[in-house]
């Protein structure tokens, strides 16, 4: 979380930084700030959104050719002006921004307090900054050297950018655990948490690795490790265009991203799925097929929506490949003492590829000898690079905090992986294999049909928008979809929502059912459909308000439902890619009907790079 931007070169730094911060605002929007260097170091920062900072700076002298900027998701210290970044060192000489958490900051702060330092904020960042300042002062060394010494003492995660009043062209940057991309222009450099602030200036970028330090000047980029050895920067070309990160006429990124799904799913399947020849081409899977096919167990690690995609994959892989699958919250896996046996394969799922918990869980599994297969959206991200093999979802940049198109992209990739393994293992009949390839190919068109009826979901949203609670129920493949529907609703509309396996209701939650409780059934036609209908009866008998996502042509569920939304028929393996769409729309329309900023829901950030 937190977005960071830096610029050094001949342009005006402030507009570059401001625009970059707006693009990174999805990473946190508790406060924003910039530090500009021009005849002195000026720091401007403010609680609230980047737009609030921009407004407060109208009429101020923001001229500078070097600067750093930050948009914050608060960890240490409440969101206010004082705790906003950049921070200034006690000497007034250095300004720093930080994304991450310094876990041993309290100890370092104690040391600094005993040396007479005082602090203006409650942040761990200001502690690290003054620690660097103190080392530089005490050792009479360069800033670069002081940063190196300080970072060797630091426990935690960081991406830091520093500027020094005495060195008007240089930005010093370093990372461990939190992302950093450097864009290489002609006589200028751009630094950012991801590539979105950079792409309109240059497509040539360097992804900085953990424990690397960058000394960045307009015409020079020096990369070093913490042992002061030079590293040759590895320059890659960005495969992204500006349109992909703009709203394109939609009111919100979330809506744009929901409506993009026919295309993003198609892009994910394109070049891989060949129905006519009955093949799926995925180099990452092919290279590791022996290990995947013979895995005694697959462990899926992920968080949030990606975890829900993992739960769907558990059903698919066990069903089609007959390999036992466990799905773990990365945040739990990393702190347990998990048993990872020889041959076990870890599938790590992540949209951003930067989720700290998933990243650390990967490292932990690697230490135990596991093979890591990454299913990631963000190209070149930390998780993609930490995996032995993998497959990108090719969903394009996802900017709305609520994950939507990434979920269907993940399901598309995971279905293809399962089908490939099942085919290689011989655990699927030719007929079912062919049928499922055809079903996958048809998904983009079916999603299009669903989106054409978005107005019907909007009407349902209007009806239930004032509810204080909601339940989402499903069975089998649709149980994880119910969980996902509940997560979407709570994060976007702040309505308390819970997802449950429909059959579990009778073990407790049915006590919640009243005449005003909306109960959303994900009830598309599958092998459990009759059972789900019985569960619907149970809710109706208690006068609950039933909203059902059903398959076109289902005549029974409507008789038990107050509201229905029908999706095209599909095999149960594929159905979650369809049944989730109305749930995404429902949360979007409820959130907007309540007047919330659905792209930036309260307390959240898109990329969770702290634990
Ligand atoms: O980038 P990741 O897929 O690793 O992110 C995982 C979760 O943080 C993410 O899915 C989160 O739950 C979303 N806000 C859900 O909409």
Boltz pocket constraint, residues with backbone or C-beta under 6 A from the ligand:
constraints:
  - pocket:
      binder: B
      contacts: [[A, 303], [A, 304], [A, 305], [A, 306], [A, 349], [A, 350], [A, 351], [A, 352], [A, 353], [A, 354], [A, 355], [A, 358], [A, 401], [A, 402], [A, 403], [A, 404], [A, 487], [A, 488], [A, 491], [A, 605], [A, 606], [A, 607], [A, 608]]
      max_distance: 6.0
